Amino acid sequence: MLVTSSYATVPPYGAADRQAYRLLDRPIAAETDHGVEVHPADAVKRHTVTWDGMAAEIVQATRREKLEFRFRGPLHLLAVCDQGLRSDGDTFVDGLPRSTLRDVTRKLTLVPAGHTYCERHEPRVLTRIVYFYFDPARMPAPPEAGVAPAPLSPRLLFEDATLSATALKLKRLIENTSSDGSPYFEALGTVLAHELVRLNAGTPRIEAPAKGGLAAWQQRTVTTYIEEHLAEPITLATLARLVGLSPYYFCRAFKQSLGLPPHRYHNRRRIEHAKLLLAKPAPSVTDIGLTVGYSETSSFTAAFHKMTGITPTAYRRTLA
């Protein structure tokens, strides 16, 4: 059964707003009325839809002011940032390094039941996040016969084309909810739950690197993380923890596999991304430096010159 709530401002979380969250109780978990808390609550509109084993809601900021999102409960949570560009803020999930990524549009965050999620935005555009809640007891089994489902692993600000496409189809349905859409809602919801199980089954196990360097999955894991966090400082310990190695062993294996120490690889990827941005006429050199993680134009210029032999401005002129 599909149940919807009106697209209206939700009062502060607590006894006064239990009605908004009773929608989550009906098909999901009768013992809980937990949902994502938003502070200040009157700065957003919320549109909620629920069906068997699942609920979804669009949280849309109505004005540009500091926002904080918090969640911890007995449900799995998938957050899909449909629109998110912040001048300051961070995102945190238990067990993972905190991220200060500024452009979080189209990024996904997976919060397993019982984990804490916190996200802060000082938005440059009106933030819009779609939240999906899953009853752990109703999650589909892995496709492999006789294989017990593995506990969901937390994931922070990641990308997955299949998950995003399904989630955004559901978002469009939520925005145009009608009773005729119920079967399609449930079908898409089932697909989304199966995709989460598929994603989780692909989570690599902790293992030693291949002889002479990182295993293929370890290379993919750390290089993807670096690409998704180019503008942020990344510690050696953070990267090593992602693939289950000690910092010392990881640094040696990384250099063996990719030809550079992690810090130099990170800087090189920043400059390569800056080159792509410099090919566009609109952004200034200062803005591009900020985008790739340099707080001062002088430090960006020095790093660019060191790696390429010319300044960013001179490089841009060569493209004209």
Buried (B, 14 or more C-beta within 10 A) or exposed (E): EBBBBEBEEBEEBEEEBEEBBEBBBBBBBEEBBBBBBBBEBEBBBBBBBBBBBBBBBBBBBEEBEBBEBBBBBBBBBBBBBBBBBBEEBBBBBEEBBEBBBBBBEBBBBBBBBEBBBBBBBBBBBBBBBBBBBBBBEBBBEBEEEEEEEEEBBBBBBBEBEEBBEBBBBBBEBBEEBEEEBBEEBBEBBBBBBBBBBBBBEEEBEEEEBBEEBBBEBBBEBBBEBBEBBBBBEBEBEBBBBBBBBEBEEBBBBBBBBBEBBBBEBBBBBBBEBBBEBBEEEEBEBBEBBBBBBBEEBEEBBEBBBEBBEEBBEEBBEEEE
